[in-house]
Amino acid sequence: MNHLLILSVLAALPLVEGQEITRLTACTTMTNDLSLECQYKKAPSAISYEWSFLKGKELPLVIASTIQASKVDQSYKNRARVTMTDDMVLLNVTGFTETDNGKYICRLRLNAEPSNDYNKTIPVIKETIPKCGASGLLLNIPLMLSLLLLLPVLQNLGNLPCGNEN
């Protein structure tokens, strides 16, 4: 009997683990859109999502959802676009301004069961959010800064005699 219980728990672990949100990031695009990436561990079955926006002490506004599609706020219907992959739900909000500053919530649901929900929140402030893409990433990575500082040293190494020259 104990073996059956242990096997049942072990069999259910991948279902619970599959919805874990591993990373939630935000950045702005060159066209002034807000891009939010909600990355999760691959799930063995379908994932439903909901993106919400919370400003101050107001009730959260549903931006995009497959969990409660009828609750999507009208002000975001034409501004929000969602793209899904095997391990990520990407939200793009067009026309990002200071009025969009607040907390964004990524909510994932596995197997259409509310008990299988997982949430993660990210604060977004227009003035402090990084730019998307390679240029934004390069400016925010200390390693790249180190390499840029080492570039003159590496160039001078090329001027040193190494081995036999004819």
Summary of the structure (lengths in Angstrom):
residues: 166
radius of gyration: 22.5
end to end distance: 81.7
largest distance: 81.7
contacts: 434
relative contact order: 0.18
helix: 31%
strand: 35%
